[in-house]
Amino acid sequence: MKKVILAVVCIAFAMTSCKKENKADSDGANTEKSSTSLAKSSENVLDWDGTYKGVTPCADCEGIETTVTLNRDKTYVMTTKYQGKGNDILQVTGSFSWSDDGSTVELENIKDGPNKFLVGANQLIMLDMEGKKITGALAKKYVLNKEMNVPEN
């Protein structure tokens, strides 16, 4: 009997936690909007355009100096320099698109490496080749931090 009651309580909790809101749009019609609204997405809430830098791990070098600049017109410039492997700087440019939920960007024209980033407050978090967040001991090394423009006096 206790298992049945527990199952009913769990189902009731699950159903209420997935509740959607009904909102009226400008013409008064009701539209459904989930709690993970696009109005709260990184694309719409954060000051995401700018330049992000970091040194990501490298299998056969000291690290990869990575710079990504995201522009408001949805174009980007990404430069990479392999530390300890000469002075060559690789640069890729192109357009990017936002995920449906507005939390990640996908850089076009990148074929042989990660091209998706989770957009956070003043940071880009590089995702793995399948678009998943990198975990483990090196996870913090896949974060690119936004350069802050400090006004000169």
Secondary structure, DSSP 8 states (H G I E B T S, - for coil): -HHHHHHHHHHHHHHHHT--EEEE-TTS-EEEE-SS-GGGSHHHHS---EEEEEEE--SSSS-EEEEEEE-TTSEEEEEEEETTS-S-EEEEEEEEEE-TTSSEEEETT--SS--EEEEETTEEEEB-TTS-B--STTGGGGEEEE-------
